[in-house]
Amino acid sequence: MVAAGGIGLAPLRPVIYQIINQRAKYGRVVLLYGARTPSDLLYSGEFSTWEDNQIEVMTTVDRADESWLGQVGVVPMLFYRLSLDTDKTVVFSCGPEIMMRFVVFEALARRIAPQQIYLSLERNMKCGQGFCGHCQYGPFFICKDGPVYSFDRLEPFFNLEDF
């Protein structure tokens, strides 16, 4: 499963194409993707290609316009429209931190193991070498150690303020 919000789809797009290029290695693949408005959805012209390659694309927007016929709401709410084989489910997520926080909560609520949840984090970086501390998340420096982490590594720091 790929769960993305806004421009968070951009770093996950290569994951989608890697899956397509090696489709026989993967079972069911679902993209949960949301943006503020329909016009903010990235790569919408590619959705049909992804669907042709057996990737289920589920989209939502925060604010619909008169042309939008799809789901209105936030990405984590799309979990309620899925049934998952949690032992075989791996989650990749990138987007606003609040969205990723709720994606994690929804995944954990469905008993997806923390080591099967991967988050791509972003922080304001200054030095890019871990010296300034602007990108520190718990003991990790996003600029040096990340940006992708399995949730089991982040879990002790996940609900703490100022991390």
C-alpha positions as CSV (number, residue, x, y, z in Angstrom):
1,M,0.0,0.0,0.0
2,V,1.1,3.5,-0.8
3,A,-0.5,6.3,1.2
4,A,0.4,9.8,0.0
5,G,-0.9,13.3,0.6
6,G,-0.3,16.3,-1.6
7,I,3.2,16.5,-3.0
8,G,4.1,13.4,-1.0
9,L,3.1,11.4,-4.0
10,A,6.2,12.7,-5.9
11,P,8.8,10.7,-3.8
12,L,6.6,7.6,-3.9
13,R,6.0,7.7,-7.6
14,P,9.2,5.7,-8.2
15,V,7.9,3.1,-5.8
16,I,4.8,2.7,-8.0
17,Y,6.9,2.4,-11.1
18,Q,9.3,-0.1,-9.5
19,I,6.2,-2.2,-8.6
20,I,4.9,-2.0,-12.2
21,N,8.3,-3.0,-13.5
22,Q,8.4,-6.1,-11.3
23,R,4.6,-6.6,-11.0
24,A,4.9,-10.4,-10.8
25,K,6.7,-10.0,-7.4
26,Y,3.8,-8.2,-5.7
27,G,0.2,-9.1,-4.8
28,R,-2.5,-6.5,-4.4
29,V,-1.2,-2.9,-4.5
30,V,-3.4,0.0,-3.4
31,L,-2.6,3.7,-3.7
32,L,-4.4,5.9,-1.2
33,Y,-3.9,9.5,-2.4
34,G,-5.4,12.8,-1.4
35,A,-4.9,16.5,-2.0
36,R,-6.6,19.7,-1.0
37,T,-8.5,20.1,-4.3
38,P,-9.0,18.1,-7.4
39,S,-6.6,20.4,-9.3
40,D,-3.9,19.7,-6.7
41,L,-3.8,16.0,-7.5
42,L,-0.4,15.2,-9.0
43,Y,0.1,12.7,-11.8
44,S,-3.7,12.2,-12.4
45,G,-2.9,11.6,-16.0
46,E,-1.0,8.5,-15.0
47,F,-3.7,7.0,-12.8
48,S,-5.2,5.0,-15.6
49,T,-1.8,3.5,-16.5
50,W,-1.3,2.5,-12.9
51,E,-4.8,0.9,-12.8
52,D,-4.0,-0.9,-16.1
53,N,-1.1,-2.4,-14.2
54,Q,-3.3,-3.7,-11.4
55,I,-2.8,-0.9,-8.9
56,E,-6.0,0.2,-7.2
57,V,-6.0,4.0,-7.1
58,M,-8.2,5.5,-4.4
59,T,-8.3,9.3,-4.3
60,T,-9.8,11.9,-2.0
61,V,-9.8,15.7,-1.8
62,D,-10.3,18.0,1.2
63,R,-12.5,20.4,-0.9
64,A,-14.4,19.3,-4.0
65,D,-15.3,21.5,-6.9
66,E,-18.4,21.1,-9.1
67,S,-16.5,18.6,-11.4
68,W,-15.3,16.3,-8.6
69,L,-17.3,13.0,-8.4
70,G,-14.9,11.2,-6.0
71,Q,-14.4,10.9,-2.3
72,V,-14.2,14.0,-0.1
73,G,-12.1,13.7,3.1
74,V,-8.7,12.8,4.3
75,V,-6.4,10.0,3.2
76,P,-6.6,7.9,6.4
77,M,-10.4,7.7,6.0
78,L,-9.8,5.6,2.8
79,F,-8.6,2.8,5.1
80,Y,-12.3,2.2,5.9
81,R,-13.0,1.3,2.3
82,L,-10.4,-1.5,2.3
83,S,-10.0,-5.0,3.6
84,L,-6.4,-6.0,4.0
85,D,-4.4,-9.1,4.5
86,T,-2.3,-7.5,7.3
87,D,0.4,-10.2,7.3
88,K,1.2,-9.3,3.7
89,T,0.6,-5.6,3.8
90,V,3.5,-3.1,3.7
91,V,2.7,0.6,4.0
92,F,4.8,3.3,2.4
93,S,3.7,6.9,3.3
94,C,4.7,10.4,2.5
95,G,2.9,13.6,2.9
96,P,2.0,16.1,5.6
97,E,3.1,14.9,9.0
98,I,-0.5,15.0,10.5
99,M,-1.7,12.7,7.6
100,M,1.2,10.3,8.1
101,R,0.4,10.2,11.9
102,F,-3.1,9.1,11.1
103,V,-2.1,6.7,8.4
104,V,0.1,5.0,11.1
105,F,-2.8,4.9,13.6
106,E,-5.1,3.4,10.9
107,A,-2.4,0.8,9.9
108,L,-1.7,-0.2,13.5
109,A,-5.5,-0.4,14.2
110,R,-5.6,-3.0,11.5
111,R,-2.7,-4.9,13.1
112,I,-0.1,-4.1,10.4
113,A,3.2,-4.6,12.2
114,P,5.3,-1.4,12.9
115,Q,8.2,-2.9,10.9
116,Q,5.9,-3.1,7.9
117,I,5.1,0.6,7.9
118,Y,7.6,3.0,6.3
119,L,7.5,6.8,6.5
120,S,9.4,9.3,4.4
121,L,10.0,12.3,6.7
122,E,10.9,15.8,6.0
123,R,12.4,18.5,8.2
124,N,13.8,22.0,7.6
125,M,17.4,21.3,7.0
126,K,20.2,23.8,7.2
127,C,23.6,22.1,7.1
128,G,22.7,18.7,5.5
129,Q,25.3,17.0,7.6
130,G,23.6,16.5,11.0
131,F,25.6,19.2,12.8
132,C,22.9,21.9,13.2
133,G,20.2,19.7,14.6
134,H,17.4,21.3,12.6
135,C,16.3,17.9,11.1
136,Q,16.7,15.9,14.3
137,Y,13.9,13.4,15.0
138,G,14.7,11.6,18.3
139,P,18.2,10.3,17.8
140,F,18.0,10.5,14.0
141,F,19.1,13.2,11.7
142,I,16.8,13.1,8.6
143,C,19.6,14.6,6.4
144,K,22.0,11.8,7.3
145,D,20.0,8.9,8.5
146,G,16.8,9.2,6.4
147,P,14.5,10.3,5.0
148,V,12.8,6.8,5.1
149,Y,12.3,5.0,8.3
150,S,10.3,2.0,9.4
151,F,7.9,2.9,12.1
152,D,9.3,0.5,14.6
153,R,12.4,2.7,14.7
154,L,10.3,5.9,15.1
155,E,7.7,4.6,17.5
156,P,9.4,5.7,20.8
157,F,9.5,9.3,19.5
158,F,6.4,9.4,17.4
159,N,4.0,11.1,19.8
160,L,6.5,13.4,21.5
161,E,6.3,17.1,20.9
162,D,9.3,18.8,19.4
163,F,10.6,15.8,17.6
